[in-house]
């Protein structure tokens, strides 16, 4: 169940923005699948997503104030 955090008076713009973002994500996924193949895409997507999620805080240095960064 989705909780609306914006005002009902905001109109359709928040909804249209969300649907536009979702459509862009689906289009990008379809493009990547057509380029590398659906099987390859489905296998490598979770691995690449996990690697990116782990790597972003480590490289950026913003994970924790006292944490060391991979980039000095």
Protein Blocks (a to p, Z undefined) as FASTA:
>chain_A
ZZdfbdfklojmlmmmmmmmmmmmmmmmmmmmmmnopklmmmmmmmmmmmmmmmmmmmno
pmbmklccfbZZ
